[in-house]
Amino acid sequence: MLKNDYILTQIEGLARAIAKIFFNKETVVYEAEEEETLTDELYLRLKEMVGKGEINEAENILYEHMNTADLRYLALMVDFYNQLNKLDEAFLEEHDYGKDEILQGLKDVASHYGVPLN
């Protein structure tokens, strides 16, 4: 339990750091545009997949579409991991995913966008 609390704190802290560095905000929430974009379509697809428990598959698709030249993808990615972090641990475990994978995913995102982690 303490390990999960520690990981949870790390996830929240890293997500806040990314939000502050890139968006000058305390948190990042992906917001759809008025006219639907490819990023919006991806967001909806990922959300649906996670709801079905297809978390690993959704994460793979997230990385396949990553575009480090577009900060909307960064917002999408951070929001994706924030939403996973809010899921019940039993749901995550049932679908072969864990809090440690959420943290690693955020670290990978930070690395791809040039955020130093040490």
C-alpha positions in Angstrom: 0.0 0.0 0.0 2.8 2.5 0.9 4.5 1.7 -2.4 1.3 2.5 -4.3 0.9 5.8 -2.4 4.5 6.7 -3.2 4.0 5.9 -6.9 0.7 7.9 -6.9 2.5 10.9 -5.4 5.2 10.6 -8.1 2.7 10.4 -10.9 0.8 13.5 -9.6 4.1 15.4 -9.1 5.4 14.6 -12.6 2.1 15.4 -14.3 2.1 18.8 -12.4 5.7 19.5 -13.5 4.9 18.8 -17.1 1.8 21.0 -16.9 3.8 23.9 -15.3 6.7 23.7 -17.8 4.7 23.5 -21.0 1.3 25.0 -20.2 2.0 27.2 -17.1 -0.9 25.4 -15.4 -1.2 23.2 -12.3 -2.8 20.4 -14.3 -3.4 19.4 -17.9 -6.9 18.4 -19.1 -7.2 17.7 -22.8 -9.8 19.9 -24.3 -11.4 19.3 -27.7 -11.4 21.9 -30.4 -14.6 23.4 -31.8 -13.9 21.6 -35.1 -12.9 18.0 -34.4 -9.2 17.4 -35.1 -7.3 14.2 -35.4 -6.1 14.6 -31.9 -9.7 14.9 -30.7 -10.6 11.7 -32.6 -7.6 10.0 -31.0 -8.7 11.2 -27.5 -12.2 9.8 -28.0 -10.8 6.5 -29.3 -8.4 6.1 -26.4 -11.1 7.0 -23.8 -13.4 4.3 -25.3 -10.6 1.7 -25.3 -9.7 2.4 -21.7 -13.3 2.1 -20.7 -13.3 -1.4 -22.3 -10.2 -2.3 -20.4 -8.0 -2.2 -23.5 -5.4 -0.1 -21.6 -2.2 -1.6 -23.1 -3.6 -1.4 -26.6 -4.6 2.2 -26.0 -1.2 3.1 -24.8 0.4 1.6 -27.9 -1.9 3.6 -30.1 -1.1 6.7 -28.1 2.7 6.3 -28.8 2.1 5.4 -32.5 0.5 8.8 -33.0 2.8 10.9 -30.8 3.9 14.1 -32.4 6.4 15.9 -30.3 6.1 19.0 -32.5 2.5 19.5 -31.3 1.8 20.4 -27.7 -1.8 19.2 -28.1 -0.4 15.7 -28.2 1.5 16.3 -25.0 -1.7 17.5 -23.4 -3.4 14.4 -24.6 -0.7 12.1 -23.3 -0.6 13.7 -19.9 -4.4 13.7 -19.6 -4.3 10.0 -20.7 -2.0 9.1 -17.8 -3.9 11.3 -15.4 -7.1 9.5 -16.2 -5.5 6.1 -15.8 -4.2 7.2 -12.4 -7.8 7.9 -11.3 -8.9 4.4 -12.2 -9.4 1.9 -9.4 -6.4 -0.3 -8.8 -8.5 -3.4 -9.1 -9.7 -2.4 -12.6 -6.1 -1.7 -13.6 -4.9 -5.0 -12.3 -7.8 -6.9 -13.9 -6.5 -5.5 -17.3 -2.8 -6.1 -16.7 -1.8 -2.6 -15.9 -0.4 -0.9 -12.8 0.4 2.4 -11.2 4.1 1.7 -11.9 3.3 1.6 -15.6 1.5 4.9 -15.4 4.6 6.5 -13.8 6.8 4.9 -16.5 4.6 6.2 -19.2 4.7 9.7 -17.9 8.5 9.5 -17.6 8.6 8.4 -21.2 6.4 11.3 -22.3 8.6 13.7 -20.3 11.7 12.3 -22.0 10.3 12.5 -25.5 9.4 16.2 -24.9 12.9 17.0 -23.5 12.0 17.3 -19.8 15.0 16.4 -17.6 14.1 13.9 -14.9 17.3 14.0 -12.8 
